[in-house]
Amino acid sequence: MAQEFRISPYFSKKQVTAIDKLIDKIGCSRADVVKQLVLIKLAEMGYFDKK
């Protein structure tokens, strides 16, 4: 899988395989996972809090 090489500096091959198996089970893409992680991080940082 070509995508493996893109994230390999951040995760071990074993972790990438586990992530891909879970993503296949859930039926989403890596992009969906990344979007959710970004939204969670922005919420934690208070980005969506009204000023």
N, C-alpha and C positions, 0 to 999 in steps of 0.2 A: 504494500500500500504506500503510495507516494506521500500521503499525509504523515506517516510515521516519522519521516525524516525531518519534517518541519518542527515537530515538538520534541524530538529526541534529546536536544541539549537540556531540556527541562525535566524530562522523565526518563527512567530506565526503560529498556525494551520490555521488561516484564510488566511495568506499570502501564505502558502504552497498550500492550496486549489486553490487560485487564480492563482498561478504559474503553477500548474498542468493543470488547465483548459486551460490556454493560450498555454502551450506546446502541449496539445492534439489537440487544434485548428490548430496550425502551423504544427504539424506532425513531430516534432523532439523529441529528448530525452534530459534529463537533462544533460547528458554528452556533447551533442552538445552545449548547452547553456553555460556550464562551460568552454569549450574550447574557445568559442568566447569571454567570459569575460576575460580569461587569455590573449588572443591575444591583446585585447584592452588595458589591463593594461600594458603589456609589451611594446606596442607601445607608451603609455603615458610616460613610464619610459625612453624612448629613446633606448630601447634594440636593435631595428633594425636599428638605425642610424649608418652610416658608420663612422669609426674612422680614 
